[in-house]
Amino acid sequence: MRLNDIGEEKAISSFIEAIQTGGCKRKDMLAGPGEDDCAVVLIEGEKYLLSSDLLTRTKHFPKEMSYWQMGWSLAAVNFSDIASMGGTPLFLTVSIAIPNVELKKLLELGYGLRDCATEFGAKIVGGDLNHHSELVIDASVFGKSPEKTLRRKNAQVGDYVCVTGELGSAYLGVLAILDQIQVDKEVKEKAFKALFEPYPRVKEGIKLSKGSATSAIDCSDGLWKSLYHICSNSNVGAKIESNKLPVDDSILKASIENEIPLKNLVGKGSDYELLFTTPNEDDVRKVGGYIIGKITEDKEINLDGKNINYKSTSYNHFE
């Protein structure tokens, strides 16, 4: 049996089971592998967050991306995990496997990492460099947790379901790169900006952790898969209204012209917004977010009254 026979989620759960055989759970590990966007650990009574992400040239970096954008993206996707739990990124380690490229490309990669780290007040403190036939970059981030760590598991029936910003632009960029759609230059540039230079919602996550938010997750894997994680961990369901989904007007127009279903546009991922739940509309206003639905008791996720199968609209690494 190969990984594409079982899919990404089963591969991850099987691996977690393997590494936990014999017991690796500790009293100072408040959230471990697979439980949330970050691990949550106690160090001398203080809560800290740890996460890592690995990106490769063939899977994540199309030829249209600059090395600066690759570096920025690697830091950004890690900071987005910290943001989803209301945390503050502190330190980053970076490992790079790279072909025999010109030195200036390696330096551009570094400048992108540096600029994103600087933007969010973090420091790059080390890593590793190796030769490889393909560019492979990995980063691990260490951050400070707020007093109230935002988790996936605490959504309550009646909570508003919300997002911090517009969805769908990045996926339209993916389709444009693959030449599966035709869009004008302005729309393409907007979509590429969202895809190539994600901006993690660190400030918004911090504000949510200080408010009434009950749960949160980075929705980079797509709206429906992310909402599934909140609902399954919280033992609830959700009803979403399509007319409340925030999509840029020009992106929406292009998707309609290219016959892209709205549920796919927002469901395929690469939007580094936060998906969160809260009983308080003030939380939504404070982060400039959007209410897109409500948490329900019936354990199902539906859009305009129709059940959503998140697996059919979400990205899977082993497809």
N, C-alpha and C positions, 0 to 999 in steps of 0.2 A: 504494500500500500504506500503510495506517494502522497506528498503534501497536497497536490492539487486534487486528489481524490477525496480529501476530507475538508479542505478549505482552511482559511486563515484562522477562524475562531477555534475550531477543533484542534488545529496545530498548536495554538497558544495554550489552550487549556491542558492539552496532553503534556506539553513541555513543563508547564507550571507544576503539574502533578508529579512529574519526574524529579524536578529539582527540590520538591518539598518532601519527597519520600524520606522517612526517618525523622522528619520534623525540623523545620528551620524557623518556625514561628517563635518570636521572642516577646517578652513583655514590653520591651522598648520599641517594638515595631507595631504601630497602630494601624497601618494599612500596608499590605504586602503585595506581591506580584499579582497583577490582574484585577485588583480590587478597585483601583481608581486611576486617574491620570498620572498621579505621582505616588511613590511610596511616602508614608508619613512615619517618621521615627522620632523618638525622644532622646535627646542628648543633654544630660545634666538638667533634666526637668523642662527643657525647652523643645518645642516641636519644630522639626525641619522637614523639608520636602526634597525628594530626589527623583530624577527622571532621566531618560536618555532616548535619543532618536538616531537612526541610521538612514542615510540617504545615498543613493547610487546614481551614477550618470545615466545609465540606460533606463532606469525606472522612474527617476524623479527630475532629471535635469535635461530638458530638450535643448537642441542646438541653439535655440533663440536666447537662452539664458547666458548672462555673463558670469564670469567667475566671482565677481563681487556679489551678484545676486545669489549665487550658490552659497556663499559664506553667510550672507544675511539670512537666508532661508533656514540654514542649519541652526543658527542661534535662535531664530524666531520660533521655530516649531517647538523647541525645548522650553522657551519662555512662556509659550502659550499653555503648556501643561501646568506650569507654576501658576499662571494667571487663573486657570480654571478652578483652582483651590483657594484663591484669594491671597496667594503668597507673593513674596518679593524675591526675585532672582538675585543671588549673591555671587556665585562662582560657577565657572564653566571649564570643563576639560574637553579637549578636542583631539580626536585621532583621525589621521588622514592617510589613505592609501591612494597613490596617484601615479599615473604614467610619467614618462620622461618628457614632460611638457616644458615650455619656456619658464624661466624663473618668474617672470612678471605675472604669469597666470596663478602661480602659487601665492604670490604676494597679494594679488587682487582678491583671492579667496580669503586670505587673512584680513584684508581691509574690510571686507564685508562682515566677517565675524566680529571684528573689533568695533565697527560702527554700530552694529545691532546691540552688542554688549554695552557699549557706552550709552546708547539711547535709553536703556533700561537699568542703568546703574550697576551692572554686573562686571566682574573681572574674569578674564581668561587666565587660568593659573597653571596650565600644563597640558600634556597630551602625548601624542606619538606621531611619527611620520615614517611611512614605508612606501616602497615601490610596488605598483600593481598595474595590471593591464587595463584596469578600469578605475575611474575615480570613485572612491568609496569614502564617505566622511561620516563620522559618528561623534556625537557630543553628549556629555553627561552634565546635568545642571544640579546645583545644590542651592536651595532657597530657604527662606525663613517663612514658616507658617504663621498665619494670623491666629489670634486667640480662638476664633471660631473658624476652623478649617472647613471650607466648602467641600462636600462630598457628593457622590452620585445617589446616595441611598436615603435621603431624608425628605424627598418631595411628599407633600401632603395633599389629600383630596381637596379640591377647591382652589389650590394655588394657581396663579397665572403661569403659563408657559411662555418664556420670553427669549429673545436673542438680542445681543448687543449691537448688531449692525446688519447690513444688507447681505443677502445670500445669492449664490448662483453665478457670480461673475467669474470665479476661478474655473468652474467647470466649463463655462462657455469658452474660456481660454484654452482648455484642454482640447475641446472639439475643433477649435480654429487651428491649433497646431497640427492636429491629425488630418486636417483638410476635409473634415466631415460636414462642415457648414461654411456658408459664405457670409461674411460680415464686413462692414466698412471699416476704414482705417481707425477712426475714432473709437468705435466700439471694441475693436481688437486691442488697441492700446490700453483701454480701461480694463479689459479682461486679463491681459498679460500682466498688468501692474498688480492686480489682485492675486494672480497665480505665482508670479515671480518674487514679489516683495510683500509677503504676508506681514501684518502688523499685529502682534499679540496684544490682547486687551488686559494688560497688567494693571493699569490704573483702574479700569472698570471692575476687575476682580477684587481689588482691595476695597473699593467702595461697597461692593455687594457683600463682602465678608463682614463689614461693619453695620450692615443693614439687616433686613428681615429675610434675605434669601435663604431658602431651605436646601437647595441642591444646585449643582452646576457641573458642566463638562465642556471641554473644548469640542466644538462640532466639526473638526477638520475631517472626520470620517464620514461626514454627511449628516444632514438633519435627522433622518429617520433612524439611522443606526445609533446616533448619539442619544436620541430621545428614548430608544429602546433600552439603552444602558441605564438611564435614569429611572425609567418605569419598572424595569425588571428588578433593579436593586432596591427600589422603594415599594415594590408590591402594589403598584397602581397602574392606571392607564392614562391616555391623553386624547383629547379631541382638538384637532387643529383646523383652522379656517383658512382656506387658500387665499381669500381676499385680504388676509392680514399678513401674509408672508412678505417681508420686505425685500424687494428686488429692484435694482436700479431700472428706471424707465427704459433706457436705451438697451440694456441687457435683456429686459423682458420682451421688448419689441423684436429684438433679433432672435430670441428663442422661439417666439410665436411664428415668425417668418420662416424659421428652419424646422418647424414642427417638433420642437423639443418639449415633451410634457413637463409641466411645472414641477411635478413630484420628482422627476429625474434631475431637473436643473438644480434644485435645492438638496437633493439626496445623494449626489455623487461625491461630494466632499471637496476638500482643499480650501474651504472658507474658514479662516481662523478667527471666528467669532465665538463668544461664549453662549451656550444654551443654558438657561437657568430657570428656576422656579421660585416664586415668592408670593405671599399673600398680600403684599403691599405695593400698590402702583407707584408709590414714591421711589422705590428702588429702581424701577424701570426709567423713570424720568431722570434720576440722578446719573445714570450711565448712558442716557440718550438712546435707550433701547426700544424694542417693539414687543407688544403683547401679541402672540400668535395663536393662543388657545388656552385651555384649562386642563388641569389634572383631574382625572375621573377615577371612580372606584372599580370600573368594569374590567381592568387589566388589559384592554386592547388599545392600540394606537390607530386612530383613524383620521382621515382627511376628508372634510365635508361629508361625514357620515359613512365613508367607505373605509374598510380596513386596509392598512398599509403593511405590506410585506417588506420590511426593511432590507432583507437579503437580496431582493430583486433590484433594488435601486442604489445599493451601497457598493463602495469599492472593496475588492477582495484581492489581496496581494498574490494569491496563488491561482487566480483565474488566467 
